[in-house]
Amino acid sequence: MARAEIPKQVRRFIAKHIDSVGELEALLLLRSAPEEVWDVPRIMSRLYIDEAETTRILDRLCRSGFLVLIDKRYEYRCRTQDLQHAVDAVAEFYARHLIPITNMIHAKSRRIREFADAFRFRKDS
């Protein structure tokens, strides 16, 4: 499936809110059990990423309005119904079309790195 076949709503959501596959996986993990609260070690064990990266991802998802932090534990709770519907659409599409979504996220990450690299000072310059 080509990138153009990813629904517009899903493309916009990823472009605006998701910077890594780890972020998407964390978001969808907590969405899968919205009645539960999750601590960092539990999430780390499910996503196979280190503590610093897990904490960075969870903090970003909180700032973006997808999670809340209560006593060092995270709960899935979208700030708005629109966000909830968008996450639901992404989850549904991702479950059936993992590769196009991960390719889109990796391409976005690559563009961000290339843009940042353009502003690095180099010894040979």
Contact map, one row per residue, 1 for C-alpha under 8 A:
11101000000000000000000000000000000000000000000000000000000000000000000000000000000000000000000010010000000000000000000000000
11111100000000000000000000000000000000000000000000000000000000000000000000000000000000000000000000010000000000000000000000000
11111100000000000000000000000000000000000000000000000000000000000000000000000000000000000000000000011001000000000000000000000
01111110000000000000000000000000000000000000000000000000000000000000000000000000000000000000000000000000000000000000000000000
11111110000000000000000000000000000000000000000000000000000000000000000000000000000000000000000000000000000000000000000000000
01111111011000000000000000000000000000000000000000000000000000000000000000000000000000000000000000011000000000000000000000000
00011111111000000000000000000000000000000000000000000000000000000000000000000000000000000000000000000000000000000000000000000
00000111111100000000000000000000000000000000000000000000000000000000000000000000000000000000000000000000000000000000000000000
00000011111110000000000000000000000000000000000000000000000000000000000000000000000001001000000000000000000000000000000000000
00000111111111000000000000000000000000000000000000000000000000000000000000000000000001001100100000000000000000000000000000000
00000111111111100000000000000000000000000000000000000000000000000000000000000000000000000000000000000000000000000000000000000
00000001111111110000000000000000000000000000000000000000000000000000000000000000000000000000000000000000000000000000000000000
00000000111111111100000000000000000000000000000000000000000000000000000000000000000001100100000000000000000000000000000000000
00000000011111111110000000000000000000000000000000000000000000000000000000000000000000000000000000000000100000000000000000000
00000000001111111110000000000000000000000000000000000000000000000000000000000000000000000000000000000000000100000000000000000
00000000000111111100000000000000000000000000000000000000000000000000000000000000000000000000000000000000000000000000000000000
00000000000011111110000000000000000000000000000000000000000000010000000000000000000000000000000000000000000000000000000000000
00000000000011111111101100000000000000000000000000000000000000000000000000000000000000000000000000000000100000000000000000000
00000000000001101111101000000000000000000000000000000000000000000000000000000000000000000000000000000000100110000000000000000
00000000000000000111111100000000000000000000000000000000000000000000000000000000000000000000000000000000110010000000000000000
00000000000000000111111110000000000000000000000000000000000000000000000000000000000000000000000000000100110000000000000000000
00000000000000000001111111000000000000000000001000000000100000000000000000000000000000000000000000000000000000000000000000000
00000000000000000111111111100000000000000000000000000000110010000000000000000000000000000000000000000000000000000000000000000
00000000000000000101111111110000000000000000000000000000000000000000000000000000000000000000000000000000000000000000000000000
00000000000000000000111111111000000000000000001000000000000000000000000000000000000000000000000000000000000000000000000000000
00000000000000000000011111111100000000000010001000000000110000000000000000000000000000000000000000000000000000000000000000000
00000000000000000000001111111110000000000000000000000000000010000100000000010000000000000000000000000000000000000000000000000
00000000000000000000000111111111000000000000000000000000000000000000000000000000000000000010000000000000000000000000000000000
00000000000000000000000011111111100000000000000000000000000000000000000000000000000000000000000000000000000000000000000000000
00000000000000000000000001111111110101000000000000000000000000000000000000110000000000000000000000000000000000000000000000000
00000000000000000000000000111111110000000000000000000000000000000000000000010000000000000000000000000000000000000000000000000
00000000000000000000000000011111110000000000000000000000000000000000000000000000000000000000000000000000000000000000000000000
00000000000000000000000000001111111100000000000000000000000000000000000000010000000000000000000000000000000000000000000000000
00000000000000000000000000000111111110000000000000000000000000000000000000111000000000000000000000000000000000000000000000000
00000000000000000000000000000000111110000000000000000000000000000000000000110000000000000000000000000000000000000000000000000
00000000000000000000000000000100111111000000000000000000000000000000000000100000000000000000000000000000000000000000000000000
00000000000000000000000000000000011111100000000000000000000000000000000011110000000000000000000000000000000000000000000000000
00000000000000000000000000000100000111110110000000000000000000000000000011100000000000000000000000000000000000000000000000000
00000000000000000000000000000000000011111110000000000000000000000000000111000000000000000000000000000000000000000000000000000
00000000000000000000000000000000000001111111000000100110000000000000000010000000000000000000000000000000000000000000000000000
00000000000000000000000000000000000000111111100000100000000000000000000000000000000000000000000000000000000000000000000000000
00000000000000000000000000000000000001111111110000000000000000000000000000000000000000000000000000000000000000000000000000000
00000000000000000000000001000000000001111111111000000100000000000000000000000000000000000000000000000000000000000000000000000
00000000000000000000000000000000000000011111111111100100000000000000000000000000000000000000000000000000000000000000000000000
00000000000000000000000000000000000000001111111110000000000000000000000000000000000000000000000000000000000000000000000000000
00000000000000000000000000000000000000000111111100000000000000000000000000000000000000000000000000000000000000000000000000000
00000000000000000000010011000000000000000011111110000000000000000000000000000000000000000000000000000000000000000000000000000
00000000000000000000000000000000000000000001111111000000000000000000000000000000000000000000000000000000000000000000000000000
00000000000000000000000000000000000000000001101111101100000000000000000000000000000000000000000000000000000000000000000000000
00000000000000000000000000000000000000000001000111111100000000000000000000000000000000000000000000000000000000000000000000000
00000000000000000000000000000000000000011001000011111110000000000000000000000000000000000000000000000000000000000000000000000
00000000000000000000000000000000000000000000000001111111000000000000000000000000000000000000000000000000000000000000000000000
00000000000000000000000000000000000000000000000011111111100000000000000000000000000000000000000000000000000000000000000000000
00000000000000000000000000000000000000010011000011111111110000000000000000000000000000000000000000000000000000000000000000000
00000000000000000000000000000000000000010000000000111111111000000000000000000000000000000000000000000000000000000000000000000
00000000000000000000000000000000000000000000000000011111111100000000000000000000000000000000000000000000000000000000000000000
00000000000000000000011001000000000000000000000000001111111110000000000000000000000000000000000000000000000000000000000000000
00000000000000000000001001000000000000000000000000000111111111000010000001000000000000000000000000000000000000000000000000000
00000000000000000000000000000000000000000000000000000011111111100000000000000000000000000000000000000000000000000000000000000
00000000000000000000000000000000000000000000000000000001111111110000000000000000000000000000000000000000000000000000000000000
00000000000000000000001000100000000000000000000000000000111111111110000000000000000000000000000000000000000000000000000000000
00000000000000000000000000000000000000000000000000000000011111111111100000000000000000000000000000000000000000000000000000000
00000000000000000000000000000000000000000000000000000000001111111110000000000000000000000000000000000000000000000000000000000
00000000000000001000000000000000000000000000000000000000000111111110000000000000000000000000000000000000000000000000000000000
00000000000000000000000000000000000000000000000000000000000011111111000000001111000000000000000000000000000000000000000000000
00000000000000000000000000100000000000000000000000000000000011111111000000011110001000000000000000000000000000000000000000000
00000000000000000000000000000000000000000000000000000000010011111111100001111100000000000000000000000000000000000000000000000
00000000000000000000000000000000000000000000000000000000000001001111110001111000000000000000000000000000000000000000000000000
00000000000000000000000000000000000000000000000000000000000001000011111111100000000000000000000000000000000000000000000000000
00000000000000000000000000000000000000000000000000000000000000000001111111100000000000000000000000000000000000000000000000000
00000000000000000000000000000000000000000000000000000000000000000000111110000000000000000000000000000000000000000000000000000
00000000000000000000000000000000000000100000000000000000000000000000111111000000000000000000000000000000000000000000000000000
00000000000000000000000000000000000011110000000000000000000000000000111111100000000000000000000000000000000000000000000000000
00000000000000000000000000000000000011100000000000000000010000000011110111110000000000000000000000000000000000000000000000000
00000000000000000000000000000100011111000000000000000000000000000011110011111000000000000000000000000000000000000000000000000
00000000000000000000000000100110111010000000000000000000000000000111000001111100000000000000000000000000000000000000000000000
00000000000000000000000000000000010000000000000000000000000000001111000000111110000000000000000000000000000000000000000000000
00000000000000000000000000000000000000000000000000000000000000001110000000011111101100000000000000000000000000000000000000000
00000000000000000000000000000000000000000000000000000000000000001100000000001111101100000000000000000000000000000000000000000
00000000000000000000000000000000000000000000000000000000000000001000000000000111111100000000000000000000000000000000000000000
00000000000000000000000000000000000000000000000000000000000000000000000000000111111110000000000000000000000000000000000000000
00000000000000000000000000000000000000000000000000000000000000000000000000000001111111000000000000000000000000000000000000000
00000000000000000000000000000000000000000000000000000000000000000100000000000111111111100000000000000000000000000000000000000
00000000000000000000000000000000000000000000000000000000000000000000000000000111111111110000000000000000000000000000000000000
00000000000000000000000000000000000000000000000000000000000000000000000000000000111111111000000000000000000000000000000000000
00000000110010000000000000000000000000000000000000000000000000000000000000000000011111111100000000000000000000000000000000000
00000000000010000000000000000000000000000000000000000000000000000000000000000000001111111110000000000000000000000000000000000
00000000000000000000000000000000000000000000000000000000000000000000000000000000000111111111000000000000000000000000000000000
00000000110000000000000000000000000000000000000000000000000000000000000000000000000011111111100000000000000000000000000000000
00000000010010000000000000000000000000000000000000000000000000000000000000000000000001111111110000000000000000000000000000000
00000000000000000000000000010000000000000000000000000000000000000000000000000000000000111111111000000000000000000000000000000
00000000000000000000000000000000000000000000000000000000000000000000000000000000000000011111111100000000000000000000000000000
00000000010000000000000000000000000000000000000000000000000000000000000000000000000000001111111111000000000000000000000000000
00000000000000000000000000000000000000000000000000000000000000000000000000000000000000000111111111001000000000000000000000000
00000000000000000000000000000000000000000000000000000000000000000000000000000000000000000011111111000000000000000000000000000
00000000000000000000000000000000000000000000000000000000000000000000000000000000000000000001111111000000000000000000000000000
10000000000000000000000000000000000000000000000000000000000000000000000000000000000000000000111111111000000000000000000000000
00000000000000000000000000000000000000000000000000000000000000000000000000000000000000000000111111111100000000000000000000000
00000000000000000000000000000000000000000000000000000000000000000000000000000000000000000000000011111110000000000000000000000
11100100000000000000000000000000000000000000000000000000000000000000000000000000000000000000000011111111000000000000000000000
00100100000000000000000000000000000000000000000000000000000000000000000000000000000000000000010011111111100000000000000000000
00000000000000000000100000000000000000000000000000000000000000000000000000000000000000000000000001111111110000000000000000000
00000000000000000000000000000000000000000000000000000000000000000000000000000000000000000000000000111111111000000000000000000
00100000000000000000000000000000000000000000000000000000000000000000000000000000000000000000000000011111111100000000000000000
00000000000001000111100000000000000000000000000000000000000000000000000000000000000000000000000000001111111110000000000000000
00000000000000000001100000000000000000000000000000000000000000000000000000000000000000000000000000000111111111000000000000000
00000000000000000000000000000000000000000000000000000000000000000000000000000000000000000000000000000011111111100000000000000
00000000000000100010000000000000000000000000000000000000000000000000000000000000000000000000000000000001111111110000000000000
00000000000000000011000000000000000000000000000000000000000000000000000000000000000000000000000000000000111111111000000000000
00000000000000000000000000000000000000000000000000000000000000000000000000000000000000000000000000000000011111111100000000000
00000000000000000000000000000000000000000000000000000000000000000000000000000000000000000000000000000000001111111110000000000
00000000000000000000000000000000000000000000000000000000000000000000000000000000000000000000000000000000000111111111000000000
00000000000000000000000000000000000000000000000000000000000000000000000000000000000000000000000000000000000011111111100000000
00000000000000000000000000000000000000000000000000000000000000000000000000000000000000000000000000000000000001111111110000000
00000000000000000000000000000000000000000000000000000000000000000000000000000000000000000000000000000000000000111111111000000
00000000000000000000000000000000000000000000000000000000000000000000000000000000000000000000000000000000000000011111111100000
00000000000000000000000000000000000000000000000000000000000000000000000000000000000000000000000000000000000000001111111100000
00000000000000000000000000000000000000000000000000000000000000000000000000000000000000000000000000000000000000000111111100000
00000000000000000000000000000000000000000000000000000000000000000000000000000000000000000000000000000000000000000011111110000
00000000000000000000000000000000000000000000000000000000000000000000000000000000000000000000000000000000000000000001111111000
00000000000000000000000000000000000000000000000000000000000000000000000000000000000000000000000000000000000000000000001111101
00000000000000000000000000000000000000000000000000000000000000000000000000000000000000000000000000000000000000000000000111111
00000000000000000000000000000000000000000000000000000000000000000000000000000000000000000000000000000000000000000000000011111
00000000000000000000000000000000000000000000000000000000000000000000000000000000000000000000000000000000000000000000000001111
00000000000000000000000000000000000000000000000000000000000000000000000000000000000000000000000000000000000000000000000011111
